[in-house]
Every structure is written in C-alpha cells, then in structure tokens.
Amino acid sequence: MSDTAKSRAATLAHLRSADFAKGDPIPLSLTMASIFHAPGDATGFDQYGRFSNPTWHAVEHALGHLEDAQCVIFPSGMAAISAAFFALVKSGDRILLPSDGYHTTRALAERFLKPLGVAYEVRPTASMLDGGFAGYQAVFVESPSNPRLDICDITAAAKAVHAQGGTLIVDNTTMTPFGQRPLDLGADIVVSADTKAINGHSDVLFGHVASRDPDIVARVKDWRETAGGIPGPFEAWLVHRGLETLEVRLDRMCSSAETIARRLKDHRAVSGLRFPGLVGDASHNLARAQMERFGFLISFELASEEQAEAFIDGCALIESATSFGGVHTSAERRSKRGDAVPPGFVRLAIGCEPVEELWKAIKASLDKLGA
C-alpha cells in the first residue's frame, strides 16, 4: 500500500473529530428523518429526506476522502451505474460496454437505454482499446472484469476516450479505492457496488458514484433527487461502519488470496486459474502497474458442473452465495447466473478467515473430487 493510501486509512476514522463538541458521540449517529426544521430560507440545510440526510453526508464525506473526489451514494451498485448513464447520455448517443463484465449492466442498456435511443456496443475487457473510441459518448470499463478477471489499461483507455471527446466510467467494485484508483489513472467517473467489500458484512445493498468533475457530480445528484433512487439512513449508517474497517479487511483478504491462488495453481483438479497477482497470469504485468493490490477474487475451472457444486458445497469454510466481499469466503458456479463461462467455472471470493485454516478446508474439498 502506498504512503498516500496509508494516510487515508489512518485518518478515515477521525474525519468527523474536527467538529466534535464536548460530549458528542464519537461513533456516527443515525438520523432517521424524512423532514427537518427548515424555517425561512433553508438553503444549505437539510430539508427533506429525498434531498439529503446527515447520515448520508458522513458516508459521502468518508467515501470522498478515499476517492479524493466528490461522491454521491445510492441504494445499490446498479442504482449507481444507472445514475451515471441516465444523468449523462441522451437519445442518439452511443456507449461502449464490456462483453465480459457484470451482465446486468448490459441488461440495463438493452432493456432501458436502447428503447430510449441510446445505442450500445460491447467489447472484451482485455481488448477494450482495440478499434478505438470514435463516436462513443461514454465508455464503461470493469477492470478486473467479473468473473474472468481480465484487465483493461485504464490510463490508456482514458487518454484514447478523451481524445475522442468521450467520458470514461470505471466500475471499481472488485478493488475498492484501497486496491485501485481509477480517477488517478484518468477516469472521469468511478461507480462501485458498496454492497461488496466496502460495506463488507453482507447485510446491506449500497453503491456510489465518484467524480472530480463538478458538473458530472451535479447532474448525478440531480438524477438521484428527481428520480428518487435514494439510500435509507440506516443502510448508510451500516456502510459507514463497514468503511472504518475496510483497510484491515481488504489487507487480510488480498493477502490470503495471493497465498491461496499460488497453491491452487498446483492442484490437480484445477485448470484455467486466473488471479492478477500470479506471475504468468495474462493480466499480471498490467495489474502491477495500475493496481495497489491484486484483489481477493480468484477464478478457475473444475472438470464439470457436478464437481464445481461438490467443491463449493463440500467446503466447510465456503458459503455458496452470489455476492462477494464479505468477511466470509464465498464461491459460486457462475454459469448458473448466465455468464458465458464453462459449466465448471468457479468464482472464489476470499474472506477474512485465517489463511491456513481456509486453505486446509479448500484443499480438503478439492482433494475429494474424483477420489
């Protein structure tokens, strides 16, 4: 982790202390209110729950501290992605999406943007720069891609997109601001499903949009206020609590993933292993250049659908679940979610368990396959 990231981590839990009065609670208070006292000209004050909330402010402040940007929070990752598109594109525009990223982003474009006159095309993440970006008003990149973990050169993409007058949006869900910093690499917008590692406890849906362009932030905020896609105060409070332990959780998860990926590489049952931290992985050199950590997601293939299900169900320290980024290790056979992957493809999300105990459980389940 860079010195700058360490500084952000160290100061994150103390952001509010400058405004403390004697006797104030140190943990963030939860404000459950739909209306606020607002006599006369209440500009600059909380007035109505669809516009703002003190708990929201604290979460956006914390996320903004990590992103070094203005942040707008939403009730899910897809709400954040939707806001980025609906606030910025219009009928007649063209957008470019990853063909191998989260499938719901493409579904949004097909079912809702396309009927409104927004054309979209797709490209694989690893070859996103091939063909250039002429004619695209917005380019959406997910790097590493979910679930195959391919990587796009964000700096090169930003330069090429900007040269054509477009906007680069990067989904940074899998990495968080401690693992990768797309805005520093030239992206215009970051979106994130904070449901995952940022909250980290698998108990809330959440998302955010971050940008250093005040006009983009204003338009995204206007979309949220007008369309009404707002987070609840309690959900925001939970995410704030999760943020305060993000750095220590992510450090454990990423370090454990590096250890386990190296060991999986040598297991007879495993093929097609992908992890950006592995020397020899197709994404490794680029990952070293643009990522601060290699992440906590690992993907690989087992011989069949039956073997994949048996591995997941037979491991005492793996939860069979469709999300990732929680304190527990989880895994899923992704073809059942519609991803274009082989039947035995497994996405493994490393959690916070002690790594040697976790590896023993994973190895024991793998060793049973074909025994």
Order of alpha helices (4+ residues) and beta strands (2+ residues): alpha-alpha-beta-alpha-beta-alpha-beta-beta-alpha-beta-alpha-beta-beta-alpha-alpha-alpha-beta-alpha-beta-alpha-beta-beta-beta-alpha
